[in-house]
């Protein structure tokens, strides 16, 4: 995902406020805009380009090692499997 890659590299993003993106982007790492709003996109891009972002703060927030990623992925899979098993049992 380009948003995650940019954030891991300490680069701010301008992205639409959809899906999981709002969980990644905050006021320190970028700007969220509504989908299909060209005027808000223009304004957000101008703001992002004129803002002094802290690349170290952005990058540190989003860097994770592979062990953490593996644990999070395993936990998510277990949650899905457990909820599916509970749904079938109920």
N, C-alpha and C positions, 0 to 999 in steps of 0.2 A: 504494500500500500504506500503510495507516494507521500501521504500525510505523515505516516510513521517514520519513513525514511528521512523526510525533511526535518522533523522534530529531533530525531536521533543525531542528526548532523548539526543541530543547534540553529536551524533556520525556521523563522516564523512562517506560518501559513495563513492564507485566506481560503476559507472552505465553507461549503454550505452546511447548514445546521440540520443534518440528516443522519440517520443510521447511528453508528458508533462514534462519529466524528466529535460530537460535543463532549464525549468522555475524554477525548485526547487534547482538545484545544481549549485554552483558557486565556484570560487577559494578558498573561505573561508570554504566551507562545503563539498567538495569532488572533485572527478576527473571524468570527462566524457570521454568515449572512444567510438570509432565507433563500431557498432555491428559486430560480427563475426571476431574479430581481436584478436586472442589468445596472440600474442606478446605484443600488447598494453595493454591487460588485465594484463599480467604478470608484465609489467613495472609499470602500474598504482597501482597495489596492493603493489609492493615493495615501491613505492613512498609514498603511503598512510600510510603504516606501519612505515615508517621512518620519517614522518612529525609530528611535534608537533602541533596538532589542538587545537583550543580554544573551548571546549565544550559549555561554556556559550554563546559565540557568535553564535554558530550554533543553539543552542536551542532557544535563544531569538528571532532569526529571524523567526522561524517556529512555535512558540507557538501562538495559537489563542484560544479564548474562544468560547463556543458554540454559543453565540449570534452573533459573527462575522461570524462564519461558516454558521449559518442560514441565515444571511443577504446576504452573498455571493451566497449561493445556490439559494435563492429567486431571486436575481438579474439575475443570469444565466438563471433560468427558464423563467423569464419575457422576457429576451433578445431572447431566442429561440422562445417563443410563439409569440412575436411581429414580429420577422423576418418571421415566418411561415405565420402569418396573412397577412403581407405585400406582401409576395410572392403569396398567394392565391388571394389577391385583385388585384394584378398587372397583 
